[in-house]
Amino acid sequence: MNTGTSQHTIGRNVHLTAFHEDSKRRIRTLINTGTTQHTIERNVHLTAFHEESIRIIRTLMNTGTSQHTIGRDVHFTACHEESRRTLRTLMNTGTSQHTIGRNVHLTAFHEESRRRLRTLMNTGTSQHTIGRNVHLTAFQEESKRRILTLMNTGTSQHTIKPNVHLTACHDESKRRLRTLMNTGTSQRTIERNVHLTECDEESKRRLRTLINIGT
């Protein structure tokens, strides 16, 4: 960082994660004992991945495991500079990993990703390409609950964004999702195009309905 190397390069080259050695040890232990991914996530907040996870990801890709499965299993995320700074401070003060996860909300998007996302949206690049390029993730239940509350109170999209970090659930995505559902587009196409990991409860309810009727 001091040499002026760009954040983008740093992220790519050295996999700036967010986790201290104890977390990595706990992750390895959980993986080795066969603990489910859901439990691993709850216990050690895999919002950014150490080398072992990257190795597992490469293995999954090499065995032909679908990208959808890889995405579900290992949830690639990345942290912006402020989160990393806060995280380092918390670590130095001995704050527990659980508290760190809750306090700094590693949302998955460094500044470069957000900049690229905005650029792609402005140029009219397809949702499919946006998803591939900037890894639109999805937010924990609490965030979704807060989003729904804000929407119900008529809070503007501009206000919702800074409050709950809607980097994955902008109105354009929801509009396109509704369009796909209304035209009877297949579940596979819907997932590929608009990445139904970031849709509000109403969208998920409608998706479940589509699945139940065999669309």
PyMOL commands that set and color helices and strands:
alter all, ss='L'
color gray80, all
select helices_A, chain A and resi 7-14+21-32+37-44+51-62+67-74+81-92+97-104+111-122+127-134+141-152+157-164+171-182+187-194+201-212
alter helices_A, ss='H'
color red, helices_A
deselect
rebuild
show_as cartoon
